Every structure is written in structure tokens, then in C-alpha cells.
Amino acid sequence: MEASILILIALVLTLILALIIWSNKDRKYQSSFSVASAYDAWTNDQLLEKLWGEHVHLGYYTDSFLKTDFRAAKIDFVHQLVSWSGLDQLPKGSRILDVGCGIGGSARILASDYGFDVVGITISPEQVRRATDLTPKTLLCRYELMDALDLKFEKGSFDGVWSVEAGPHMPDKQLYADEMLRVLRPGGVLAVADWNSRDSSNRLLSSFEKFVMNQLLNQWAHPEFATIKGFRLNLLNSRFCGGSVQTDNWTNFTIPSWIDSILEGFRRPVSVIRLGPLAVLKGLREIPTILLMRWAFKNGLMQFGVFRTRG
């Protein structure tokens, strides 16, 4: 009993410390430079990589009570999106663009498990460097520094375009959709997965929901969240869209990721401690935002949308 009380006190004190650190500074979106700077910092301190592995996105859980391996869930997410989108119908050797590739976790799975020729793009120079370091030279997988709203590729350059959790950083959602579809060949496959806000046209945000939304935007350099309906219309309204657009809501499959992302710090404490005291403080700083994200997805303020269409 005494041990349980001490653990509870330690957790409460940890959360209080995290809130103090978190409330003193945010990462409000100012320009693409602010996004690049945030990801440069996250990449250089290696905190996310040490805790969450090379695929720094949410996981896919078929049974949240039985599946506890966060990293395995992330890999499963890639395979689930490949299957759902129809990307697995493309032949080996197909050219795939990964928009917002991070440190290359998804790109390497697409190259190694499906035999695709993958190009990953990011606006973070440090992500390009780290992704390149982590990628075996035998894989058809490379990375370039590039803005997703100004892709330096010819029209129809790729057989498939893949983008996971990059959309919230895009200030112009229509241009984001246009650019991805522009570089997709006719008949090619587009697969997108993103954090989306609830459509508030029928139900306005409460004061608390506005506070939560403001924090979710400002803490992680997001200019705006699209709604699932809104981004579907962005894709349909693009002059490069070749057909219908299908969507789905994967909130229930991905929501366990938020608590798992915190628990990883307790499962792998040595990984954090080895990075030094500053890394521990940075890890604590993320906890309030992660908890708000979990609350928002659980209560319908946020939704995890997936999108598929053809060029």
C-alpha cells in the first residue's frame, strides 16, 4: 500500500512539473521554418526515436487490451494503410513519394516489404540526415529536403503518393492536396492518414474545447487541422484528382497510441536517462499535450481520418 501511494505521489509530481514546463513556452506555428526547427530539435535530441522507434507516428491496434507493443502497432499501421488504400496492388519497383517522411520509418517498410522505389521528402534537414543514416544502402529509398507545398517533381512522376500525419502542418490544405495529386500518375494510388478536427458547422466548440484546440495547434506547430469532410473536398476539388475519394475514421484503431506513447517512457527508462537530464525534461514537457490529444480523440473533438483516391 505504501509503495502504491509513493508511486501515485511521484506521478502527480511528475505531471505538475510537466505542466509547469509546458505552460512556459509553446511552439506556435509561424512559418514552415518553425515546423522545420521543431523537427530538427526532436531529431537531434533523439528522444522520440529512442522511445517510439523509427516510425514516429500512431499505431494500429486490433485489440487495445492485448496488444501492448507500441512499436509493433506502428509497423502494423503501415501495412494496414497499404492494404486499405490499395497501394499493395502496385507492382514491385513502383515509384512512391512519402510526403513528410520523418526519419524514414514508413519509407523503409514500403521499400523493404513491398519492393517499392521510395523517395521521402521533409522540410527538416536533420530528418533527411538521420533518415539517410538509418537506411541500408541496399534499399531503394532516399530522402530529399523539400516543401510539400512546392514539390520539385514533374507531373505524374510517381505511381503512388503516401503521407501520414503531415497535413496538420500544412497552412494551405488545398495546395497540399493539389501537389500530391499533381505528381501522381493517372491511375496511381494516393494514401493519406491524418489528425482531423471535428466538423463544427453543426455544433460549435465549447470554451474548453477551444482551449484544447488552441493548445493542440500551438504546442506542436500546427497552423490548422482539416476535417475529414473538408480534406475529402480538397482532394475532389483538385483538377488532378482522377476519381472518387474514399475516407474512413480510424480513431478507435489508433487511440491507444496516446497512452502507450507515455508508457514507453516507463518501459524504456534507461533509453531516456542515457540521453541526459535535458531529454527527461523534454519528455515531461510533451505529456500534457499527449493527454490533451487523447482526450480530444476520445471525446470526438479530433478524429483520425484516412483517405484514398486515384490520380
N, C-alpha and C positions, 0 to 999 in steps of 0.2 A: 504493500500500500504506500509506504513512504517513497519507494522508488518511483511509483507511478505519479505521485504528487510532484516530485522533483522534476520528472520529465515534462509534466504539464507546465510547471513554472518556467522551465527552460524554453519551451515552445512559445509561451506567451511573451517572455522577454525578447526572444528572437524576433517575433512578429512586431513588437513595439520598436525594436531597433531598426527593422526593415522599413517600417512606416516613417520613422524619423529621417532616414537616408533618402527614401523615396520622395518625401514631401518637399525636400530642399532643392530638388532640381528635376527638370523633365527633359525630354528630347523632342520638343515640338518641331514639327515639320516646317522648314523654312525654304528649302530648295532641294534638288537632287543631291547637292553637296552634303546636306545634313543627313540624308539617308546613307550616303557612301561613308561618311565619317563614323556613323553609328556602327555600321557593319565592319568597317576597318578595325574599330576598337574591339568589338565582340570577337573578331577573328584573331587579332593579335594576343588577347589575353587567354584564348583557347578554353575559356570556361564552358561555353556551350558545347564545344567539341568533346571535351573531357567528360561532361555529364551526359550529353544526349547522343554522342556518336557523330558520324559524318553526315547523316541525313537530318538536318536541323529543321524538321517540320513535325506536324502532328502524326500520330499513329492511327492505324485502323484496327479496331477491336471487335471481334465477333462475339466475344463473351468477356465483358469487363471484369467479372468476378474471378475468372480462371486465368486470364492472360495477364501476367504481371511484367513481362519483359518488354519494356518501353522501346528498346532498340529493335526488337523483332517486329513489334507493331508498326514501326516506321517503315521497315522493309516491306511488310505486308501491304501497307498503304500504297506503295509504288506499284506493286503487282495488281492490286485491286483497281487502281485508276487506269492502268494499262489495259486491263481486261474490259472494264466498263466503257472506256472511250472507244475501243476498237483499234487501239494502237497495235495490239498484238496480231492484227490481221495484215500488217505491213511485212514485207519480206526482209530477211536479213540484209544488211548493207544499206537499208533506208536511211536517209539523212534526217536527223532530228535536231531541232533547236530547243534548248532548255532555257527559257526566259526567267531570269532571276535564279541562277543555278546554285547560289551559295558556295559551299566548299566542295560541290560536285557529288554529293551523296547519291542523288537521283540519277544524275548523268552516268555515273559509273555502273549503276544497276541496269540502266537502259542499254548501255554498251556491252556489258559482260553477259547478262542473262538473255538479251534479245538479239544481240549481234548488230545493233544499230551503230551508225556513224554519227556521233553526237557532238554538237557544238553548244557549249554553255556560255551564257553571257550574264554579266553582273556589272554594276557601277562601282563596285568596291575593288580597288587594286589589290588589297590584301587577300580578298577571297580568290581572285584569279591566281595569285601566287600560291596560296595554300591548296587550292583545288589541284593545281598542276603538280605540286609536291606529292599529293596523296594518290595521284593517278598513275598506275603502271604504264610504262611506255608501250606495252603490247596492246593496250586498249585503243580503239578508235574513238578517242574522246579528248577534246581540247577546249580551252576556255579563252574568252576574249573580253576585254573591257569595253562595255558598250551600254548605251542608254536604251531601254526597252521602247521608249517613245520615239526613237530615231535609229532604227535598225539599219546597219550598213550592209544590207544584203539585197540582191536583186529580187524582183517579184518572182514568186514561185520557186524559190531556192530550196525549199525543204519539203520532204514527204510527210513530216509530222512536226507539230509545234506543241511543246509541253510547258506548262507554267503552274507552279504550286506556291500559293501564299505570297505572291509578288504583287497582286493587284492593289492591296491597300496602300502601297507606297506610291501608286500612280496618281498624279494630280488630274490627269485627263483620261478618264476611263474609255471614252470613245476612240481616242488616238491609240491607246493601248490595244484595244480590240482590232482596230484597223491595221496596225503594224504587224500584229501576229498573223492576221489573215492575209495580208499582202504578201508576206514571204512564204506562205503555204501554197503548194502547187494545187491546181484543180484536182479535186478528189482526195487530197491529202487530209490527214486527221489532226484536229485540234483538241487537246485535252487540257482543261484548266480546273484548278481547285483553289478556292479562296475563302477567307473570312468575310462574311457579308453581314450587313446590318439588317434588322427587321424593316420591312416596308411600313413606314409610319404614316402613310397617307390616310389610313382609316383609324389609326389610334396613335395620337401624339405621345411623345415621350414625357414621362413624369419628370419632376425635378431631380429625383435621384438617378433616373436613367440618363438624363442629360449630363449629370456629374460623371457617371460611369463612362459614358461615351466619350466625353471630353478627355478623361484620363487614358482611355484605350487609344485614342488618337495621339495624344501628346507624349505619352511615355515611350512609344516605340516608333516615332517619326512617321505617322500615317497622316496624310492630308485629308483623306476621306475614305469611308467604306462604301462600296456599292451594295445595292440589294441584289438578291438573286434575280428578281424580275428585271431590275434595271440593267444589269450586265447582260442578261439574255437579249434585251432590246438593243444594247450596244453592238452585240455580235450580229443580230439580224439586220440592223440598220447599216452595217458596213457594206460598202459597194463590193468588197472582196468576198463576202460570205456566199458559199456555193449551195446552201441548202437549209434545211431546218436546223434548229438548235434545241438539243435536249438538256434538261437540267435535273438535278436531284439534290436533296438535302441530306448530307451525311453527318449531321450533328451528333446523332446517337452513336454512330460508329467511332467518332473521333473525340468525344468529350472526355473520356477517361484520361486522355493525354495531359490535361492541365494539372491534375493532382499528381499523376505519375512524374511529370517534369519536376515537381518539387521533391517528391520522394527519392528521385535519383540522387539528390544531394546527400540523403541519409544512407542510401545504398552504397554510394561510392564516396564516402567522406575523404578518403586518402587522396583521391583524384583532385579534390578541391583544395585540400590543405597543402598539397605539394605545389600548388600554383601561388601560394603565399597569402598573407592577410588581406591584401587588396582584392584578390579574387573572391575571398569569402564575403567581403563587404559588397562586392558587385553582385554576387549570387543572392545575398539577402535583399538587395535593392529590387530584384525582379519579382520577389514573392508577392507583394501586394497587387501588381499588375496581373500576374498569373491568376491570382484568386479572383480578381475582378473579371478577367476573361472567362473563367469557369462559371462565375455567377451569371454573366451575360449570356453565355451559350445555354446554360441550364434553364434560364428564365425567358428565353426567346428573344432577348434584345439583339443577340447575334446568332447567325446561322452559318453552317459550313456548307457552302454551295459547290457543286461540281457541274461542269459544262462540257459538252462535246458537240462538234459540228464538223463539216467538211469544207474544204476550200472550193 
